[in-house]
Amino acid sequence: MDDDVRGIEGVEGIRARNKRGSIGTEWWSRRFIDLVESFADKGRLQRGRTYARKGNVFDLRVEPYEVTAKVHGSAPEPYEVALGIDAIDEADWRAVERELASRAVFRARLLAGEMPPEIEWVFAELGLALFPGSASDLHLMCDCPDWGDPCKHAAAVLYLLAEAFDDDPFLILQWNGRGRDRLLAGLRRGAAAEPDPLDVEDEPLTAAGFWTPPSGLARLRERPPAPPVPPGFVLQA
């Protein structure tokens, strides 16, 4: 499958693994859901969780800046849902990659397939957002007649997207415009470009340089000459 299109398919629909309580277990999934629940309609979110647990959602796909899915509802044909976020331009993504590559711990964890919690700070330092933090950051579309924001169909997709993030945190970056392979390649390039602080070029030793008189701090340690002895001065025994 293309690195820019990731599908989570289910013939009978995708069912949420968590049958009660909160959906999402990893820190990144919980962060995403906590933000969504902070600004979305509570009643529709509850109905969306029910849809997610019944397997009403299928053909869920994560693409750069857009997640699409189909949701079975009350109509004979499934509703089509899209979850959009604002694009991060190429210059900003290169800045993110440089910053991540410059921090050895972040780079190592990402190359190992882990998502460091501090990655959200890296985005924030550059004036970017890893997750939608408000209703205006998340563009929800559904062809159902419900004008709720979100409708229960979009809410179901949001919850199943969180569980997909549980399985693969790189889907978060995929949604933000950087597929896993491309991001890791950028981190490796950035790491290779970083200078080694211990790699100092040795200067050749010459006879002239070897016999050069001391300078700098060495001169500061030289004792000043003794003052002249006054006439008639006799050292007492």
C-alpha angles and dihedrals in degrees: 000000000000113000088234095055121056120182130197103192133186126177093210095031132274114283122204110245093217106075097187139016123013123001118222126047109194120079093249093051092047091048090053094048094043090055093047092048090050093066108018128091108274096212094052091045089056091051089046091056089053091052091048092052094047094055097247093141124081141158093038112180132181115209132163107296094347138073117194132190143154122238129197110227138152094304123085091243123054119255119245116231131191127186112198133187132185116275124251109220124232095255091055092047090052089051089052091050092049092050094048092045091051092059109071096201094052092045093049094049094048092047087052090054096255129127112225113215090228091065088088089060091053090057091045092051088058093047093255135119126226092194132030104262100188141022090262090058093057118064109201122192130179131159093222120111093247112104093194119132096251109011115209091260093056090043090055090052091049092055094047089047088058090054089049087054088053089059097042120014090189087074086075090059090041089057089049091055106268121100119212097251094048093047094049091047089053091050092051091050091049092050092050091051094053111103117239107242089210094051098096119161113239117229116224114255115237131187091244092052093045094056097041110131116251117276139178114021091002090066091051089061094056113110115239117244116271116257117253116274112252116243112269094017110149121192108233117230 
